[in-house]
Amino acid sequence: MTNQTSSVALITGASRGLGRNTALKLAERGVDVIVTYKGNDVEAQAVVQQIQAQGRRAVALQLDVGDAKSFAAFAETVKTALANTWQRDRFDYLVNNAGVGYHASLEETTEEQFDMLFNIHLKGPFFLTQKLLPLMNDGGRIVNISSGLTRFTFPGLAAYAAMKGGVEVLTRYMAKELGVRGIAVNTLAPGAIETDFSGGMVRDNVEMNTAIASQTALGRVGLPDDIGGAVAALLSEDNRWVNAQRVEVSGGIFI
């Protein structure tokens, strides 16, 4: 199977939030999308329909990024989807986006909560990428989503930020090892964004939103469009020589 008429991106956690916005931005740029979702098939299918309405092809596949033992079977599902929808056996771009927020102090964080964050944010991207690499085209690209919280700090986010710090180191090692295949790997680190992440804390808490905006050079809190477009740009041919970098997309917060 060698039909390569369009690029195909696989985005984890693309049924909502930043993943959804990234999927739609890529579709606008002519990229087809494999959307993954954990539990809400209705939301995922709605994203697929929006992508199809833009004239692109898309499928939605269920995936729990916190369950590494499921990745081998998921890779087979991706292989089948590529054959059935695109008549090809490889995809081009991987965006490790799926995640959850958690807020607890060092003293309050339990081992179970720590392990949950580790499985989703660090172990998941490591082993999912490992399982999907045989299905990626040489010359493709990977973007791992991190967080501004690896540079600046807020109490109660130590475990989450520590996992994202691991993602940033992992990105550089991926870039080093996958360079032989021409695969560029970068980190994109959003600042505070108005989504339902962490229960919509930034979006819905007016006091917090105002405080963050006051500490941001561009004078507001980020929107999903600010991030989806940045991911799409990082995956574009114009940025093919950007590799092993941490790109913070935060409007200039805490500078």
BAFI-3210 file (N, C-alpha, C; in Angstrom, 3 decimals, decimal comma, padded with zeros to 6 digits):
// residues 255
n [1|2|3|4|5|6|7|8|9|10|11|12|13|14|15|16|17|18|19|20|21|22|23|24|25|26|27|28|29|30|31|32|33|34|35|36|37|38|39|40|41|42|43|44|45|46|47|48|49|50|51|52|53|54|55|56|57|58|59|60|61|62|63|64|65|66|67|68|69|70|71|72|73|74|75|76|77|78|79|80|81|82|83|84|85|86|87|88|89|90|91|92|93|94|95|96|97|98|99|100|101|102|103|104|105|106|107|108|109|110|111|112|113|114|115|116|117|118|119|120|121|122|123|124|125|126|127|128|129|130|131|132|133|134|135|136|137|138|139|140|141|142|143|144|145|146|147|148|149|150|151|152|153|154|155|156|157|158|159|160|161|162|163|164|165|166|167|168|169|170|171|172|173|174|175|176|177|178|179|180|181|182|183|184|185|186|187|188|189|190|191|192|193|194|195|196|197|198|199|200|201|202|203|204|205|206|207|208|209|210|211|212|213|214|215|216|217|218|219|220|221|222|223|224|225|226|227|228|229|230|231|232|233|234|235|236|237|238|239|240|241|242|243|244|245|246|247|248|249|250|251|252|253|254|255]
n.u [000,841|000,756|-000,401|-000,021|-001,294|-002,099|-001,105|-001,190|-002,216|-001,900|-003,566|-003,572|-006,146|-008,055|-010,710|-011,665|-010,936|-007,545|-006,518|-008,629|-008,861|-006,380|-006,636|-008,616|-007,351|-005,217|-006,649|-007,693|-005,424|-005,097|-004,502|-005,159|-006,785|-006,311|-008,219|-007,986|-009,726|-010,787|-013,233|-015,594|-017,398|-019,279|-018,470|-016,024|-016,783|-018,121|-016,031|-014,734|-016,702|-016,643|-014,099|-014,376|-016,231|-014,643|-013,548|-011,614|-010,260|-011,063|-010,863|-012,095|-010,617|-010,643|-008,728|-006,838|-004,509|-003,256|-002,956|-000,658|-000,423|-002,336|-001,445|-000,196|-002,294|-003,780|-002,103|-002,387|-005,035|-004,802|-003,276|-005,113|-007,073|-005,648|-005,270|-007,924|-009,165|-007,344|-005,894|-003,191|-000,141|001,216|001,524|002,019|002,393|002,653|000,973|001,387|-000,812|-002,890|-004,137|-004,491|-005,470|-004,276|-004,593|-002,901|-001,226|002,264|002,239|-000,301|-000,627|-001,245|000,235|-001,103|-002,340|-000,063|001,045|-000,970|-000,784|001,817|001,553|-000,175|000,990|003,772|004,826|002,899|003,165|005,821|005,768|003,631|004,510|006,695|005,377|004,029|005,927|006,805|004,772|005,020|005,949|009,222|010,899|008,795|007,008|007,009|005,171|005,295|003,206|003,745|004,036|003,733|004,292|006,626|008,546|007,715|006,259|003,532|002,013|000,855|000,955|003,044|003,450|002,198|003,649|006,212|006,029|005,649|008,061|009,671|008,718|009,765|012,534|012,504|011,678|013,978|015,690|014,245|014,405|017,142|017,532|015,731|016,472|017,958|016,058|015,005|013,016|011,649|011,432|009,663|008,880|005,903|004,870|002,173|000,901|-001,261|-004,511|-007,794|-009,785|-011,647|-009,889|-008,553|-010,991|-011,910|-010,587|-008,948|-010,491|-013,020|-012,724|-012,856|-011,256|-008,752|-008,299|-008,084|-005,841|-003,813|-003,856|-002,918|-000,285|000,756|002,411|001,019|-001,433|-003,731|-005,444|-004,597|-006,162|-007,793|-007,430|-005,016|-003,180|-003,702|-003,218|-000,511|000,648|-000,019|001,480|004,062|004,271|004,367|005,836|007,391|008,661|010,447|013,117|013,264|014,021|014,154|013,433|012,047|009,143|007,566|004,269|002,708|001,957|003,758|004,055|004,906|007,495]
n.v [-001,190|002,073|004,530|007,843|010,316|012,278|013,727|012,056|012,459|011,330|011,941|011,983|011,983|013,654|014,341|016,514|019,819|020,924|018,955|018,413|020,922|021,055|018,937|019,954|022,245|021,119|019,735|021,882|022,595|020,663|018,107|014,730|012,935|010,790|010,387|010,015|008,841|008,547|007,803|009,095|008,591|009,965|012,676|012,334|011,357|013,571|015,341|014,000|014,262|017,039|017,346|015,886|017,498|019,494|018,421|016,524|013,293|011,165|009,194|007,819|006,409|004,347|004,812|004,320|006,135|005,719|003,042|001,026|-001,617|-002,008|-001,012|-002,446|-003,840|-001,616|-000,476|-002,327|-001,841|000,737|000,161|-001,318|000,665|002,502|000,995|000,512|003,057|004,762|003,261|002,611|001,987|003,444|006,309|009,894|011,977|012,253|013,244|013,511|014,127|013,630|013,887|014,489|016,785|017,477|018,542|018,913|019,198|018,525|017,145|016,102|014,501|011,279|007,984|006,516|008,497|009,779|007,682|007,402|009,827|009,522|007,229|008,159|010,541|010,209|007,486|006,562|008,178|007,366|004,497|004,253|005,682|004,062|001,693|002,611|003,504|001,662|002,062|004,594|006,987|007,422|010,507|011,723|013,425|014,156|015,527|016,299|017,091|019,352|021,482|024,863|024,825|023,509|025,392|027,653|027,879|026,666|026,152|022,891|021,530|019,833|017,030|016,637|018,516|017,472|015,121|016,213|017,513|015,281|014,438|016,422|015,944|013,363|013,946|015,070|012,881|011,140|012,603|012,419|009,633|008,991|010,497|009,252|008,195|010,414|011,605|014,260|015,542|017,341|019,421|020,960|023,486|024,548|027,563|028,867|027,939|028,495|026,022|022,939|021,627|020,349|020,687|023,038|025,138|027,431|028,625|029,106|030,277|033,394|035,155|033,862|033,749|036,458|037,165|035,629|036,678|039,238|038,763|038,113|038,860|039,512|040,107|038,534|035,406|032,230|030,726|027,793|027,896|029,196|027,263|024,925|025,872|026,434|023,908|022,728|024,391|023,742|021,204|021,610|021,804|024,061|024,170|022,100|021,851|022,322|020,844|018,721|020,659|022,771|024,421|027,069|028,121|030,594|033,229|034,837|034,545|035,291|036,504]
n.w [000,000|-000,981|-001,211|-000,960|-000,978|000,774|003,907|007,075|010,368|013,730|016,624|020,041|022,505|021,213|021,155|022,463|023,798|023,567|021,883|020,136|018,901|017,640|015,820|014,103|013,121|011,720|009,787|008,352|007,060|005,222|006,147|006,952|009,660|012,451|015,145|018,611|021,506|024,914|026,268|025,391|022,843|021,316|021,313|020,008|017,487|016,580|016,156|014,084|012,092|011,732|010,661|008,315|007,083|006,204|004,048|004,449|005,395|008,164|011,171|014,249|017,056|019,903|022,859|025,756|027,163|029,515|029,873|029,163|028,402|026,513|024,138|022,043|020,825|020,080|018,158|016,119|015,487|014,471|012,217|010,709|010,311|008,759|006,440|005,616|005,406|004,178|002,396|002,796|004,635|006,514|008,709|009,205|011,153|014,682|017,526|020,801|022,957|024,809|028,138|031,699|034,262|037,560|040,879|043,760|046,873|047,713|050,134|050,178|047,908|046,754|046,415|044,509|042,964|041,965|040,445|038,550|037,111|036,151|034,505|032,492|031,475|031,066|030,940|029,143|026,629|026,049|025,599|023,825|021,594|020,994|020,165|017,939|016,139|014,070|012,257|011,332|008,879|007,518|007,885|009,074|011,774|015,288|017,928|021,257|023,891|026,436|029,217|030,371|033,015|033,554|033,502|035,032|038,323|040,340|043,482|044,340|041,971|041,535|040,994|038,498|036,904|037,137|035,650|033,122|032,829|032,519|030,038|028,395|028,496|027,445|024,840|023,663|023,630|022,005|019,615|019,126|018,753|016,709|014,598|012,617|010,996|009,910|011,369|013,043|016,341|018,695|021,555|022,587|024,658|026,283|027,798|030,339|029,526|028,276|028,738|029,374|030,947|033,989|035,291|034,184|035,373|034,754|032,799|033,987|036,500|037,438|038,912|038,926|036,169|035,522|037,032|035,842|033,249|033,802|034,260|031,866|028,888|026,530|027,553|028,059|028,778|027,321|024,399|022,979|020,166|019,955|020,520|018,975|016,378|016,612|017,006|014,551|012,874|013,717|012,750|010,066|006,744|006,604|009,007|009,092|009,838|012,476|015,476|018,340|020,192|022,787|022,614|023,856|024,166|025,193|025,255|026,472|029,354|032,712|032,250]
ca.u [000,000|001,645|-001,165|000,482|-001,823|-002,243|-000,479|-002,106|-001,749|-002,580|-003,573|-004,218|-006,994|-008,483|-012,160|-012,008|-009,834|-006,446|-006,402|-009,685|-008,512|-005,254|-007,163|-009,324|-006,367|-004,494|-007,570|-007,725|-004,187|-005,078|-004,019|-006,159|-006,546|-006,805|-008,593|-008,205|-010,538|-010,817|-014,536|-016,752|-017,465|-020,110|-017,600|-015,016|-017,417|-018,431|-014,789|-014,568|-017,630|-016,143|-012,950|-014,910|-016,904|-013,596|-013,059|-010,535|-010,677|-010,767|-011,483|-011,940|-010,241|-010,600|-007,402|-006,539|-003,057|-002,738|-002,916|000,371|-000,612|-003,292|-000,881|000,084|-003,578|-004,149|-001,296|-003,030|-006,245|-004,338|-002,862|-006,346|-007,705|-004,861|-005,554|-009,328|-009,562|-006,359|-005,205|-001,760|000,260|001,985|001,047|003,118|002,588|002,110|000,876|001,098|-001,522|-003,869|-003,685|-005,438|-004,901|-004,514|-004,107|-002,754|000,088|003,178|001,814|-001,608|-000,610|-001,099|001,016|-002,000|-002,476|001,227|001,168|-001,920|-000,189|002,979|001,100|-000,809|001,779|005,153|004,894|002,031|003,830|007,013|005,485|002,762|005,394|007,447|004,535|003,559|007,038|006,816|003,714|005,298|006,815|010,478|010,685|007,617|007,280|006,319|005,075|004,872|002,651|004,222|003,315|004,510|004,593|008,001|009,405|007,259|005,681|002,401|001,828|-000,205|001,082|004,379|003,456|001,875|004,748|007,354|005,825|005,867|009,500|010,160|008,356|010,683|013,794|012,217|011,629|015,341|016,221|013,554|014,977|018,481|017,462|014,922|017,046|018,424|014,908|014,528|011,843|011,905|010,612|009,682|007,928|005,139|004,473|001,181|000,709|-002,617|-005,445|-009,210|-010,449|-012,227|-008,800|-008,579|-012,314|-012,142|-010,083|-008,521|-011,597|-014,213|-012,396|-012,609|-010,124|-007,537|-008,140|-007,612|-004,485|-002,906|-003,799|-002,110|001,118|001,065|002,813|-000,029|-002,563|-004,910|-005,205|-004,606|-007,345|-007,426|-006,940|-003,613|-002,343|-003,908|-002,511|000,932|001,021|-000,093|002,630|005,275|004,282|004,383|007,121|008,168|009,414|011,053|014,457|013,133|014,131|014,633|013,209|010,875|008,518|006,508|003,225|002,067|001,689|004,763|003,666|005,987|008,797]
ca.v [000,000|003,228|005,751|008,901|011,560|013,270|013,365|011,595|012,702|010,651|012,845|011,371|012,902|014,679|014,517|017,775|020,666|021,261|017,911|018,665|022,109|020,681|018,120|020,818|023,115|020,309|019,472|023,116|022,642|019,550|016,874|013,801|012,771|009,719|010,971|009,039|009,294|007,535|007,253|009,785|008,324|010,984|013,829|011,960|011,286|014,948|015,889|013,336|014,888|018,386|017,179|015,461|018,650|020,301|017,687|015,621|012,002|011,007|008,110|007,928|005,133|004,426|004,559|004,782|006,320|005,276|001,574|000,667|-002,992|-002,011|-000,304|-003,348|-004,048|-000,345|-000,330|-003,157|-001,117|001,827|-000,462|-001,645|001,923|003,049|000,199|000,635|004,440|005,476|002,321|002,782|001,289|004,343|007,675|010,857|012,833|011,789|014,279|012,932|015,238|013,238|014,050|014,940|017,682|017,093|019,589|018,488|019,548|017,407|016,392|015,459|013,605|009,869|007,180|006,140|009,668|009,951|006,629|007,719|010,878|008,925|006,324|008,909|011,631|009,870|006,099|006,447|008,642|006,568|003,183|004,391|006,032|002,843|000,745|003,195|003,837|000,859|002,530|005,981|007,226|008,128|011,912|012,214|014,301|013,901|016,641|015,911|018,252|019,519|022,526|025,983|024,552|023,023|026,578|028,414|026,964|026,972|025,096|021,923|020,935|019,234|015,719|016,855|019,203|016,562|014,232|016,993|017,683|014,037|014,453|017,308|015,212|012,273|014,513|015,215|011,541|010,671|013,294|011,867|008,259|008,862|011,306|008,376|007,997|011,717|011,991|015,354|015,439|018,581|019,640|022,202|023,706|025,611|028,249|028,705|027,967|028,386|024,779|022,236|020,940|020,561|021,165|024,390|026,047|028,702|029,192|029,455|031,033|034,762|035,720|033,231|034,166|037,845|037,187|035,092|037,663|040,379|038,352|037,669|040,031|039,858|040,654|037,676|033,970|031,563|030,046|026,592|028,259|029,601|026,070|024,058|026,462|026,322|022,513|022,545|025,091|022,995|020,013|021,984|021,707|025,264|023,953|020,767|021,850|022,495|019,504|018,587|021,945|023,061|025,647|027,491|028,917|031,074|034,659|035,565|034,572|035,300|036,778]
ca.w [000,000|-001,102|-001,482|-000,088|-001,537|001,835|005,176|008,113|011,733|014,831|017,772|021,200|023,257|020,252|021,142|023,127|024,225|022,674|020,868|019,144|018,137|016,787|014,725|013,159|012,473|010,747|008,672|007,558|006,283|004,281|006,766|007,462|011,096|013,318|016,435|019,671|022,633|025,961|026,596|024,822|021,400|020,671|021,070|019,016|016,170|016,174|015,603|012,781|011,150|011,431|009,766|007,018|006,482|005,586|002,887|004,814|005,935|009,587|011,925|015,694|017,668|021,368|023,418|027,110|027,167|030,800|029,881|028,189|027,927|025,401|022,988|020,922|020,144|019,459|016,941|015,096|015,091|013,604|010,952|009,987|009,901|007,646|005,243|005,192|005,113|003,351|001,502|003,043|005,861|007,374|008,912|009,129|012,324|015,957|018,554|022,118|023,595|025,833|029,513|032,720|035,251|038,954|041,781|045,156|047,405|047,929|051,311|049,947|046,754|047,098|045,474|043,412|042,095|041,299|039,426|037,486|036,299|035,477|033,440|031,404|030,903|030,727|030,468|027,974|025,413|025,762|025,022|022,663|020,480|020,668|019,426|016,680|015,250|012,842|011,358|010,957|007,729|007,669|007,558|009,784|012,912|016,547|018,877|022,597|024,591|027,804|029,954|030,892|034,418|033,707|033,628|036,200|039,299|041,210|044,470|044,069|040,640|041,475|040,341|037,083|036,240|037,088|034,498|031,905|032,729|031,934|028,620|027,681|028,347|026,509|023,491|023,135|023,362|020,804|018,463|018,897|018,268|015,501|013,526|011,540|010,112|009,465|012,161|013,968|017,552|019,466|022,643|022,624|026,043|026,419|029,067|030,855|028,399|028,635|028,316|030,518|031,643|035,448|035,671|033,679|036,408|034,176|032,017|034,753|037,705|036,952|039,646|038,407|034,776|035,533|037,576|034,820|032,162|034,248|034,259|030,506|028,099|025,566|028,285|028,181|028,912|026,021|023,877|022,231|018,830|020,050|020,635|017,807|015,243|016,842|016,732|013,099|012,292|014,041|011,903|008,659|006,049|006,890|010,248|009,002|010,402|013,927|016,040|019,719|020,850|023,614|022,140|024,776|023,529|026,417|025,201|027,260|030,761|033,706|031,635]
c.u [000,877|000,903|-000,767|-000,051|-001,997|-001,502|-001,556|-001,464|-002,563|-002,430|-004,279|-005,017|-007,552|-009,989|-012,593|-010,748|-008,794|-006,267|-007,420|-009,312|-007,354|-005,724|-007,827|-008,364|-005,567|-005,371|-007,671|-006,520|-004,022|-004,576|-005,201|-005,792|-007,131|-006,983|-008,655|-008,979|-010,567|-012,204|-015,726|-016,762|-018,253|-019,273|-016,591|-015,603|-017,803|-017,197|-014,523|-015,457|-017,182|-014,949|-013,427|-015,613|-015,906|-012,968|-011,902|-011,100|-010,259|-011,457|-011,242|-011,674|-010,134|-009,211|-007,340|-005,019|-002,426|-002,605|-001,942|000,195|-001,572|-002,678|-000,600|-001,191|-004,027|-003,375|-001,885|-004,304|-005,892|-003,963|-004,072|-007,026|-006,965|-005,165|-006,956|-009,693|-008,627|-005,641|-003,690|-001,414|001,089|001,246|002,257|003,427|001,943|002,128|000,450|000,510|-002,356|-003,303|-004,813|-004,717|-005,160|-003,862|-004,100|-001,347|000,970|002,705|000,535|-001,581|-000,369|-000,251|000,163|-002,187|-001,193|001,381|000,228|-001,349|001,017|002,551|000,557|000,176|003,194|005,296|004,069|002,701|005,065|006,657|004,498|003,597|006,187|006,629|004,107|004,685|007,095|005,771|003,935|006,210|008,139|010,256|009,458|007,998|006,436|006,320|004,544|004,402|003,119|003,394|004,271|004,956|005,943|008,986|009,035|006,442|004,471|002,279|000,684|-000,083|002,414|004,385|003,192|003,065|005,979|007,238|006,092|007,351|010,150|009,880|009,347|012,060|013,619|012,215|013,023|015,959|015,543|014,173|016,341|018,394|016,713|015,433|017,512|017,309|014,354|013,304|012,251|010,930|010,774|008,658|007,208|004,560|003,474|001,291|-000,703|-003,625|-006,877|-009,824|-011,107|-011,172|-008,794|-009,904|-012,617|-011,620|-009,689|-009,675|-012,688|-013,956|-011,957|-011,389|-008,804|-007,255|-007,549|-006,174|-003,475|-002,742|-002,888|-000,617|001,584|001,312|001,727|-001,375|-003,815|-004,469|-005,305|-005,925|-006,905|-006,874|-005,466|-002,688|-002,474|-003,167|-001,010|001,425|001,039|001,094|003,920|005,403|004,428|005,779|008,004|009,037|010,137|012,434|014,455|013,110|014,696|014,441|011,985|010,333|007,384|005,539|002,322|001,733|002,685|004,378|004,904|007,364|009,448]
c.v [001,240|004,525|006,844|010,267|012,647|012,792|012,956|011,826|011,864|011,536|012,163|012,428|014,020|014,866|015,842|018,602|020,924|020,221|018,093|019,853|021,827|019,881|018,995|021,752|022,348|020,009|020,690|023,210|021,422|018,237|016,029|013,410|011,463|010,332|009,856|009,687|008,185|006,937|007,856|009,649|009,408|012,219|013,527|011,925|012,675|015,621|015,304|014,000|016,296|018,325|016,799|016,615|019,593|019,579|016,752|014,303|011,880|009,765|008,377|006,540|005,311|004,051|005,125|004,908|005,938|003,771|001,079|-000,737|-003,068|-001,494|-001,207|-003,595|-002,762|-000,134|-001,160|-002,498|000,042|001,281|-000,780|-000,383|002,547|002,312|000,463|002,039|005,116|004,579|002,509|002,113|002,153|005,662|008,580|011,595|012,198|012,944|013,614|014,029|014,824|013,397|014,466|015,890|017,141|018,124|019,055|018,852|018,309|016,526|015,605|014,419|012,169|009,150|006,783|007,294|009,925|008,941|006,892|008,771|010,358|008,077|007,084|009,832|011,253|008,446|005,928|006,916|007,825|005,286|003,242|004,745|004,807|001,895|001,284|003,494|002,963|001,296|003,974|006,042|007,828|009,571|012,496|013,086|013,905|015,190|016,088|017,158|018,257|020,612|023,644|025,743|023,877|024,179|027,425|027,488|027,556|025,845|024,167|021,214|020,208|017,921|015,853|017,455|018,315|015,600|014,972|017,320|016,450|013,963|015,305|016,671|014,078|012,764|014,604|013,864|010,913|011,293|012,722|010,489|008,126|009,705|010,473|008,075|009,319|012,193|013,072|015,261|016,716|018,559|020,960|022,349|024,853|026,298|027,966|028,924|027,801|027,141|024,164|021,463|021,336|021,170|022,572|025,472|027,416|029,402|029,788|030,269|032,435|035,372|035,160|033,687|035,570|037,940|036,696|036,085|038,829|040,063|037,882|038,875|040,467|040,150|039,817|036,245|033,328|030,897|028,786|026,885|028,652|028,385|025,171|024,569|026,335|024,902|022,267|023,207|024,318|021,741|020,337|021,855|022,923|025,104|022,612|020,697|022,145|021,106|019,576|019,872|021,924|024,406|026,003|028,421|029,437|032,559|035,489|035,696|034,500|035,487|038,006]
c.w [000,000|-001,417|-000,497|-000,536|-000,484|003,066|006,167|009,471|012,709|016,061|018,933|021,958|022,402|020,200|021,772|023,337|023,160|021,576|019,758|018,267|017,183|015,585|013,662|012,424|011,423|009,535|007,761|006,628|005,371|004,818|007,229|008,892|011,638|014,703|017,469|020,813|023,666|026,142|025,874|023,299|020,666|020,345|019,970|017,611|015,661|015,570|014,220|011,732|010,759|010,473|008,370|006,308|005,817|004,381|003,169|005,336|007,397|010,133|013,404|016,267|019,179|021,871|024,830|027,205|028,506|030,914|028,818|027,635|026,739|024,102|021,790|020,115|019,451|018,160|015,806|014,580|014,163|012,229|010,089|009,466|008,731|006,348|004,717|004,731|004,121|002,332|001,582|004,358|006,808|007,571|009,115|010,426|013,555|016,942|019,863|023,000|024,809|027,241|030,431|033,655|036,644|039,861|043,201|045,617|047,501|049,076|051,071|048,833|047,190|046,049|044,275|042,431|041,303|040,167|038,256|036,545|035,519|034,290|032,239|030,705|030,484|030,194|029,192|026,697|025,037|025,016|023,856|021,429|020,033|019,796|018,069|015,690|013,989|011,821|010,900|009,738|008,157|007,210|008,222|010,969|014,114|017,363|020,198|023,344|026,045|028,477|030,329|032,323|034,624|033,839|034,837|037,089|040,017|042,226|044,063|042,740|040,454|040,703|038,842|036,342|036,129|035,913|033,185|031,722|032,130|030,446|027,822|027,492|027,333|025,069|022,882|022,809|022,148|019,553|018,104|018,236|016,943|014,346|012,346|010,539|009,578|010,200|013,159|015,134|018,367|020,587|022,422|024,025|026,136|027,775|029,563|029,723|028,906|028,002|029,540|031,304|033,116|035,886|035,217|034,594|035,856|033,470|032,897|036,020|037,294|037,630|039,125|036,982|034,701|036,012|036,543|033,677|032,530|034,244|032,881|029,618|027,117|026,220|028,363|028,433|027,531|025,687|023,117|020,841|018,834|020,017|019,410|016,589|015,383|016,582|015,230|012,411|012,520|013,184|010,414|008,059|006,320|008,133|010,261|009,657|011,906|014,557|017,458|020,532|021,763|023,168|023,097|024,057|024,645|026,394|025,980|028,714|031,652|033,070|032,283]
res [m|t|n|q|t|s|s|v|a|l|i|t|g|a|s|r|g|l|g|r|n|t|a|l|k|l|a|e|r|g|v|d|v|i|v|t|y|k|g|n|d|v|e|a|q|a|v|v|q|q|i|q|a|q|g|r|r|a|v|a|l|q|l|d|v|g|d|a|k|s|f|a|a|f|a|e|t|v|k|t|a|l|a|n|t|w|q|r|d|r|f|d|y|l|v|n|n|a|g|v|g|y|h|a|s|l|e|e|t|t|e|e|q|f|d|m|l|f|n|i|h|l|k|g|p|f|f|l|t|q|k|l|l|p|l|m|n|d|g|g|r|i|v|n|i|s|s|g|l|t|r|f|t|f|p|g|l|a|a|y|a|a|m|k|g|g|v|e|v|l|t|r|y|m|a|k|e|l|g|v|r|g|i|a|v|n|t|l|a|p|g|a|i|e|t|d|f|s|g|g|m|v|r|d|n|v|e|m|n|t|a|i|a|s|q|t|a|l|g|r|v|g|l|p|d|d|i|g|g|a|v|a|a|l|l|s|e|d|n|r|w|v|n|a|q|r|v|e|v|s|g|g|i|f|i]
***
